Amino acid sequence: MSHTKLIFLTVLAMVAFAGNSLLCRQALKHTAIDPASFTLIRILAGALVLWLIVRIRDGVIKTSGNWPSAFALFVYAAAFSYSYVTLPTAAGALLLFGAVQATMVSYGIWSGDRLGARKIVGLVAACGGLVGLLLPGLTSPPLFGSALMLAAGIAWGIYSLRGRLGGDPIRNTAGNFLRAACFAISLSVAMQPWAALDSAGVGYALASGALTSGLGYAVWYTVLRGLSATSAAAVQLCVPVIAALGGAVFLSEPITQRLLICSVAILGGVSLVIFNIRRVKS
């Protein structure tokens, strides 16, 4: 994979992740769908799309993946949905990607990943910009929702790290979604007394599962092989910025001077990290 292609796919994956936040928040705040149903439909839609990709690409139905990764995926998806019932978008994004970054950077340092001066400066700038952007929304966030989002971030960090283990990324992701559907069905059955559906909520869940989850995670799995753990963590700091811009365009949220300044800090900091990625032969 060329360096240019690696950057393009990384950006595409980050846009997909931001889309997940927007779709989930919109569904759980403005429609009647409950978190368990949203999680189940999202995972089933993602599993179906990935199954179709494998079927069309390979001509056979053959998936991989494993149960630990599938469980991490389920924990992320379920905690993500339930936390956005109470958390505002900005607070949720900060808690989620802060936990992701902490998980992946901690693993990188533990496994011997070196932080050069340029990467340190980039990480500091990106983190500073992220805090500057989202801190005003963190005044007394709901404790239970915050704990759930932190759990979602840790689970997503683990899932991302396990995605670097090898094997075909599309088959792995498809297999993980299929396995995660088993956990999601169990959750939905357990929460049946509180189940609620409407057409808008189902539509958002389908879009989240098929587009921003299934396809987005398949791209992310592919990208992870060209990123170090610290680089992968830093790149994901772009997602809250993209989500904020998406909120301004699609949810009529205001674009402030603070947003513009912090976006420059975050994207500039991430650039210092990602441009240190070694070139991979195509």
Secondary structure, 3 states (H helix, E strand, C coil): CCHHHHHHHHHHHHHHHHHHHHHHHHHHHHCCCCHHHHHHHHHHHHHHHHHHHHHHHHCCCCCCCCHHHHHHHHHHHHHHHHHCCCCCHHHHHHHHHHHHHHHHHHHHHHCCCCCCHHHHHHHHHHHHHHHHHHHHHHCCCCHHHHHHHHHHHHHHHHHHHHHHHCCCHHHHHHHHHHHHHHHHHHHHHHCHHHCCCCHHHHHHHHHHHHHHHHHHHHHHHHHHCCCCHHHHHHHCCHHHHHHHHHHHHHCCCCCCHHHHHHHHHHHHHHHHHHCCCCCCCC
